[in-house]
Every structure is written in structure tokens, then in C-alpha cells.
Amino acid sequence: MRFEDPYWLIDAPKTDGSSPGGAVLDADTASLARNTDELAEARLNAAGPSGKRLPDVKYGGYTFFHIRETNDTNTFENFGALIEGHQVAVEWTFTNDLATQEQIDGLINDVMPTFKFVG
């Protein structure tokens, strides 16, 4: 991922003709945050009462916060990190009727480790 190509759309594989979800990767936002905890706090405040911070994870050698939000229709998996002064955000959205939490976790764990961040 190069910072000059800031937005990427990722679709989950289709089953029965429809995709259970996908993600948007945004790597173009300069940030004044000093660390991942500050980024996570801002995202958690925006998430509202359904948002829950999960343990941080490492992808591509960088620590990402992980926040999960749910409602009756969707599950949102939000990841964020500070990389070279940029806020990198990966926001996954899944339709609850089309994907279990186990399937969601599997897809994320297949895709997120493949990201490589270069200046």
C-alpha cells in the first residue's frame, strides 16, 4: 500500500451470488494523534454504545487497534494504526444474515496480514 493510493475497496468472496461484506482501506489521512490508543479512543467515541475495543493486533509489522460494533443488520470491524505520520484505517462491514462471526474473523485474518505499507 502506497500512501499516494489512499483508498482501496475490498470485497469478501461471494457465496450464493452475494458477498457477505467488504472493507474500505483509507491510508491518506495525516494525523496529530501520538499513538494508537488516541486513534482508538476517537473511533470508540464515534462508535456509540455498541462499540467495543478488542485487543490490539499486528499486521505488516504495525500495531492496529480493533473496535467491533454491531447492530441488528451489520457487524463493523474497525482497525486503525499510525504509520509514518498517517492514520491508516480499515473499516469492514458485514451483513449479519450472510456471515457468522467465525467467518468474519477468518476473512479478516486471511486479508489483513497481506497488507504491506511503503512510503
N, CA and C of each residue as an Amber inpcrd file, in Angstrom:
protein
   357
   0.8470000  -1.1650000   0.0000000   0.0000000   0.0000000   0.0000000
   0.8880000   1.2210000   0.0000000   0.7190000   2.0770000  -0.9710000
   1.4400000   3.3430000  -1.0270000   0.4920000   4.4500000  -0.5930000
   1.0150000   5.4300000   0.1330000   0.1550000   6.4850000   0.6430000
  -0.4290000   7.3580000  -0.4630000   0.1780000   7.3510000  -1.6520000
  -0.4100000   8.1310000  -2.7420000  -1.6210000   7.4250000  -3.3700000
  -1.8690000   6.1810000  -3.0180000  -3.0530000   5.4300000  -3.4540000
  -3.8940000   5.1580000  -2.2120000  -4.6210000   6.1710000  -1.7030000
  -5.1550000   6.0790000  -0.3500000  -6.3550000   5.1690000  -0.1470000
  -7.2000000   4.9610000  -1.1370000  -8.4330000   4.2240000  -0.9050000
  -8.4450000   2.9180000  -1.6810000  -8.7790000   1.8690000  -0.9890000
  -8.9210000   0.5550000  -1.6070000 -10.2260000  -0.0350000  -1.1390000
 -10.9430000  -0.6630000  -2.0250000 -12.1670000  -1.3700000  -1.6730000
 -11.8800000  -2.8570000  -1.7280000 -12.3360000  -3.5610000  -0.7280000
 -12.0840000  -4.9950000  -0.6260000 -13.4310000  -5.6840000  -0.4880000
 -13.7500000  -6.6110000  -1.3640000 -14.9850000  -7.3820000  -1.2600000
 -14.6870000  -8.7640000  -0.7230000 -15.5530000  -9.2250000   0.1570000
 -15.4490000 -10.6070000   0.6190000 -15.8700000 -11.5240000  -0.5240000
 -15.3290000 -12.7360000  -0.5730000 -15.7240000 -13.6680000  -1.6390000
 -17.2310000 -13.9140000  -1.6370000 -17.7810000 -14.0240000  -2.8230000
 -19.2180000 -14.2470000  -2.9570000 -19.5610000 -15.7100000  -2.7420000
 -20.6540000 -15.9250000  -2.0570000 -21.2350000 -17.2550000  -1.9270000
 -22.7100000 -17.1230000  -2.2790000 -23.2080000 -18.0250000  -3.0590000
 -24.6020000 -17.9750000  -3.4990000 -24.9350000 -16.6510000  -4.1840000
 -23.9640000 -16.0860000  -4.9030000 -24.2080000 -14.8890000  -5.6920000
 -24.0900000 -13.5620000  -4.9680000 -23.8600000 -13.5730000  -3.6510000
 -23.7360000 -12.2970000  -2.9520000 -22.5660000 -12.3350000  -1.9810000
 -21.9770000 -11.1800000  -1.7710000 -20.8540000 -11.0560000  -0.8530000
 -21.4000000 -10.7330000   0.5420000 -20.8480000 -11.3560000   1.5890000
 -21.3180000 -11.0550000   2.9380000 -20.8320000  -9.7110000   3.4620000
 -19.8930000  -9.0820000   2.7400000 -19.3920000  -7.7990000   3.2080000
 -18.1400000  -7.3890000   2.4820000 -17.4740000  -6.4040000   3.0490000
 -16.2510000  -5.8980000   2.4560000 -15.6490000  -4.8200000   3.3250000
 -14.6310000  -4.1620000   2.7900000 -13.9110000  -3.1600000   3.5720000
 -13.4780000  -2.0000000   2.7020000 -13.2200000  -0.8990000   3.3740000
 -12.5970000   0.2680000   2.7640000 -11.3020000   0.5040000   3.5280000
 -10.2000000   0.6430000   2.8040000  -8.9240000   0.9660000   3.4050000
  -8.6100000   2.4110000   3.0600000  -8.3340000   3.2230000   4.0550000
  -8.0050000   4.6360000   3.8680000  -6.6570000   4.8870000   4.5210000
  -5.6770000   5.2540000   3.7170000  -4.3250000   5.4820000   4.2380000
  -3.8300000   6.8860000   3.9320000  -4.7240000   7.8310000   3.7210000
  -4.3030000   9.1480000   3.2710000  -4.4920000  10.2480000   4.3040000
  -4.9230000   9.9300000   5.5080000  -5.2400000  10.9540000   6.4800000
  -4.0340000  11.2310000   7.3770000  -3.5060000  12.4490000   7.2940000
  -2.4470000  12.8330000   8.2220000  -3.0670000  12.9010000   9.6070000
  -2.2880000  12.5880000  10.6250000  -2.8430000  12.5130000  11.9710000
  -1.9860000  13.2590000  12.9650000  -2.6480000  13.8930000  13.9270000
  -1.9520000  14.5240000  15.0400000  -1.9130000  13.6090000  16.2540000
  -2.5530000  12.4540000  16.1530000  -2.5470000  11.5060000  17.2660000
  -1.1110000  11.0810000  17.5560000  -0.8370000  10.8750000  18.8310000
   0.5130000  10.4770000  19.2390000   0.6990000   8.9740000  19.2520000
  -0.4120000   8.2340000  19.3260000  -0.2830000   6.7810000  19.3980000
  -1.6090000   6.1190000  19.0110000  -1.5760000   4.8110000  18.9440000
  -2.7480000   4.0330000  18.5440000  -3.8910000   4.1870000  19.5380000
  -3.5630000   4.3290000  20.8190000  -4.6180000   4.4910000  21.8280000
  -5.4390000   5.7530000  21.5780000  -4.7930000   6.8450000  21.1830000
  -5.5290000   8.0740000  20.8770000  -6.4420000   7.8820000  19.6710000
  -5.9500000   7.1880000  18.6540000  -6.7880000   6.8940000  17.4890000
  -7.9910000   6.0500000  17.8970000  -7.7410000   5.0260000  18.7050000
  -8.8120000   4.1220000  19.1220000  -9.8510000   4.8570000  19.9580000
  -9.4170000   5.7320000  20.8230000 -10.3530000   6.4680000  21.6670000
 -11.2900000   7.3250000  20.8240000 -10.7450000   7.9980000  19.8190000
 -11.5830000   8.8220000  18.9390000 -12.5760000   7.9550000  18.1770000
 -12.1440000   6.8100000  17.6850000 -13.0380000   5.9220000  16.9330000
 -14.0980000   5.3170000  17.8420000 -13.7110000   4.9580000  19.0500000
 -14.6510000   4.3810000  20.0020000 -15.7180000   5.4010000  20.4050000
 -15.3360000   6.6500000  20.5610000 -16.3150000   7.7010000  20.8620000
 -17.3250000   7.8480000  19.7440000 -16.8800000   7.6870000  18.4990000
 -17.7850000   7.7880000  17.3480000 -18.6670000   6.5530000  17.2100000
 -18.2180000   5.4180000  17.7390000 -18.9490000   4.1620000  17.5780000
 -20.2500000   4.1320000  18.3630000 -20.3010000   4.8270000  19.4670000
 -21.5130000   4.7850000  20.2720000 -21.5360000   3.5830000  21.1950000
 -22.7100000   3.3030000  21.7460000 -22.8020000   2.2880000  22.8010000
 -22.5020000   0.8560000  22.3570000 -22.6190000   0.5560000  21.0700000
 -22.3580000  -0.8240000  20.6450000 -20.8820000  -1.0850000  20.3860000
 -20.0600000  -0.0570000  20.4040000 -18.6460000  -0.2330000  20.1160000
 -17.8840000  -0.8370000  21.2810000 -17.0060000  -1.7700000  20.9670000
 -16.1860000  -2.4200000  21.9860000 -14.7640000  -2.5540000  21.4570000
 -13.8160000  -2.0740000  22.2490000 -12.4180000  -2.2180000  21.8470000
 -11.9370000  -3.6170000  22.2060000 -11.3670000  -4.2740000  21.2270000
 -10.8000000  -5.6070000  21.3950000  -9.2770000  -5.4740000  21.4870000
  -8.5630000  -6.5410000  21.7980000  -7.1030000  -6.4370000  21.8840000
  -6.4800000  -5.9550000  20.5690000  -5.4130000  -5.1640000  20.6990000
  -4.6770000  -4.7040000  19.5180000  -4.1040000  -5.9140000  18.7790000
  -3.8790000  -5.7220000  17.4890000  -3.3120000  -6.7710000  16.6440000
  -2.1700000  -6.1790000  15.8240000  -1.2760000  -7.0310000  15.3370000
  -0.1690000  -6.5750000  14.4870000  -0.3720000  -7.0980000  13.0820000
  -0.2640000  -6.1730000  12.1250000  -0.3110000  -6.5100000  10.7080000
   0.7920000  -5.7270000  10.0200000   1.5490000  -6.3760000   9.1610000
   2.6150000  -5.6930000   8.4310000   3.6320000  -5.0400000   9.3390000
   3.7890000  -5.5610000  10.5560000   4.7510000  -5.0100000  11.4980000
   4.2430000  -3.8140000  12.2880000   2.9750000  -3.4390000  12.1150000
   2.4050000  -2.2850000  12.8070000   1.2690000  -2.7270000  13.7280000
   1.1390000  -2.0290000  14.8510000   0.0710000  -2.3200000  15.8020000
  -1.1880000  -1.5630000  15.3920000  -2.2920000  -2.3060000  15.2690000
  -3.5950000  -1.7500000  14.9280000  -4.5460000  -1.9080000  16.1080000
  -5.3380000  -0.8680000  16.3870000  -6.4360000  -1.0680000  17.3240000
  -7.5230000  -1.8440000  16.6000000  -8.4250000  -2.4520000  17.3560000
  -9.5370000  -3.2140000  16.7810000 -10.7890000  -2.8730000  17.5770000
 -11.7720000  -2.3200000  16.8860000 -13.0530000  -1.9860000  17.5060000
 -14.1560000  -2.6840000  16.7350000 -15.0350000  -3.3590000  17.4670000
 -16.1760000  -4.0520000  16.8600000 -17.4630000  -3.3410000  17.2810000
 -18.3150000  -3.1210000  16.2840000 -19.6510000  -2.5720000  16.5320000
 -20.6580000  -3.5150000  15.9000000 -21.8000000  -3.6500000  16.5150000
 -22.8480000  -4.4890000  15.9450000 -24.1960000  -3.8000000  16.0800000
 -25.0820000  -4.1590000  15.1590000 -26.4880000  -3.7820000  15.2810000
 -27.3060000  -4.9500000  14.7320000 -28.5910000  -4.7810000  14.5720000
 -29.4350000  -5.8850000  14.1120000 -29.0850000  -6.3480000  12.7040000
 -28.4930000  -5.4790000  11.9000000 -28.2400000  -5.7730000  10.4930000
 -26.7890000  -6.0870000  10.1800000 -25.8660000  -5.3650000  10.7900000
 -24.4520000  -5.4360000  10.3960000 -23.5060000  -5.6150000  11.5730000
 -22.3270000  -6.1050000  11.2260000 -21.1780000  -6.1160000  12.1310000
 -20.1020000  -5.2720000  11.4730000 -19.5250000  -4.3630000  12.2510000
 -18.4790000  -3.4740000  11.7580000 -17.1900000  -3.8020000  12.5120000
 -16.1450000  -4.0740000  11.7720000 -14.8310000  -4.3600000  12.3450000
 -13.9040000  -3.2450000  11.8970000 -13.4810000  -2.4150000  12.8280000
 -12.6480000  -1.2570000  12.5200000 -11.2440000  -1.4480000  13.0630000
 -10.2610000  -1.2230000  12.1920000  -8.8630000  -1.3390000  12.5550000
  -8.1720000  -0.0150000  12.2180000  -7.2220000   0.4060000  13.0310000
  -6.5090000   1.6360000  12.7410000  -5.1150000   1.6350000  13.3290000
  -4.2090000   2.3340000  12.6460000  -2.8160000   2.4200000  13.0910000
  -2.2260000   3.7480000  12.6400000  -1.1320000   4.1170000  13.2720000
  -0.3230000   5.2490000  12.8300000   0.8840000   4.6780000  12.0940000
   1.0220000   5.0730000  10.8370000   2.1350000   4.5990000  10.0290000
   2.7400000   5.8070000   9.3140000   3.9740000   6.1050000   9.6340000
   4.6940000   7.2230000   9.0190000   3.8900000   8.5160000   9.0790000
   3.2650000   8.7860000  10.2230000   2.5060000  10.0160000  10.4140000
   1.1310000  10.0290000   9.7830000   0.7300000   8.9290000   9.1830000
  -0.5920000   8.8090000   8.5770000  -1.4620000   7.8830000   9.4130000
  -2.7390000   8.2210000   9.4410000  -3.7100000   7.3310000  10.0560000
  -4.1670000   6.3450000   8.9980000  -3.9540000   5.0770000   9.2490000
  -4.4010000   4.0270000   8.3380000  -5.6210000   3.3760000   8.9740000
  -6.7240000   3.3730000   8.2450000  -7.9660000   2.8010000   8.7560000
  -8.4840000   1.7460000   7.7840000  -8.8890000   0.6200000   8.3330000
  -9.5400000  -0.4250000   7.5510000 -10.8870000  -0.6740000   8.2200000
 -11.9500000  -0.3670000   7.4970000 -13.2970000  -0.4670000   8.0580000
 -14.0760000  -1.5350000   7.3070000 -14.2830000  -2.6630000   7.9810000
 -15.0150000  -3.7900000   7.4270000 -16.4810000  -3.6780000   7.8150000
 -17.3560000  -4.0570000   6.8910000 -18.7940000  -4.1300000   7.1580000
 -19.3040000  -5.4700000   6.6460000 -20.0090000  -6.1850000   7.4940000
 -20.5790000  -7.4800000   7.1280000 -22.0650000  -7.5090000   7.4500000
 -22.8150000  -8.1850000   6.6010000 -24.2410000  -8.3800000   6.8290000
 -24.4130000  -9.5890000   7.7370000 -25.0740000  -9.4020000   8.8650000
 -25.1970000 -10.4610000   9.8590000 -25.8790000 -11.7140000   9.3120000
 -26.8370000 -11.5590000   8.4240000 -27.5370000 -12.7200000   7.8670000
 -26.6670000 -13.5350000   6.9090000 -25.5540000 -12.9470000   6.4420000
 -24.7210000 -13.6230000   5.4470000 -23.3880000 -14.1210000   5.9820000
 -23.0150000 -13.7250000   7.2100000 -21.7160000 -14.1350000   7.7470000
 -21.7860000 -14.2930000   9.2610000 -21.2420000 -15.3920000   9.7320000
 -21.1040000 -15.5950000  11.1730000 -19.8510000 -14.8670000  11.6540000
 -19.7380000 -14.7050000  12.9600000 -18.5390000 -14.0600000  13.4920000
 -17.3020000 -14.8840000  13.1580000 -17.4190000 -16.1900000  13.1630000
 -16.2920000 -17.0500000  12.8040000 -15.8590000 -16.8150000  11.3540000
 -16.8170000 -16.6700000  10.4400000 -16.4810000 -16.3910000   9.0390000
 -15.8470000 -15.0090000   8.8960000 -16.3850000 -14.0460000   9.6140000
 -15.8320000 -12.6840000   9.5850000 -14.3850000 -12.7050000  10.0520000
 -14.1490000 -13.3270000  11.1990000 -12.7830000 -13.3970000  11.7400000
 -11.8450000 -14.0960000  10.7610000 -12.3120000 -15.1730000  10.1230000
 -11.4820000 -15.8950000   9.1670000 -11.0990000 -15.0400000   7.9810000
 -12.0590000 -14.3190000   7.4270000 -11.7660000 -13.4680000   6.2720000
 -10.7860000 -12.3590000   6.6460000 -11.0410000 -11.6960000   7.7540000
 -10.1440000 -10.6230000   8.1890000  -8.7370000 -11.1690000   8.4230000
  -8.6370000 -12.3140000   9.0640000  -7.3180000 -12.8950000   9.3420000
  -6.6210000 -13.4060000   8.0890000  -7.3700000 -13.6490000   7.0230000
  -6.7630000 -14.0070000   5.7380000  -6.2530000 -12.7820000   4.9940000
  -6.9730000 -11.6670000   5.0860000  -6.6690000 -10.4830000   4.2800000
  -5.7080000  -9.5130000   4.9640000  -5.9580000  -9.1770000   6.2120000
  -5.1780000  -8.1230000   6.8690000  -3.6670000  -8.3910000   6.8840000
  -3.2060000  -9.6130000   7.1040000  -1.7590000  -9.8390000   7.1000000
  -1.0950000  -9.6410000   5.7300000  -1.8680000  -9.5390000   4.6640000
  -1.2790000  -9.3850000   3.3330000  -0.9050000  -7.9410000   3.0140000
  -1.3610000  -6.9770000   3.8320000  -1.0480000  -5.5760000   3.5630000
   0.4310000  -5.3010000   3.8420000   1.0470000  -4.5580000   2.9180000
   2.4170000  -4.0930000   3.1100000   2.3770000  -2.5840000   2.9130000
   2.9380000  -1.8640000   3.8580000   2.8660000  -0.4100000   3.8320000
   4.2330000   0.1500000   3.4810000   4.2890000   0.9450000   2.4070000
   5.5230000   1.5800000   1.9740000   5.2580000   3.0550000   1.7290000
   6.2630000   3.9020000   1.9810000   6.1120000   5.3390000   1.8470000
   5.9940000   5.8300000   0.4440000
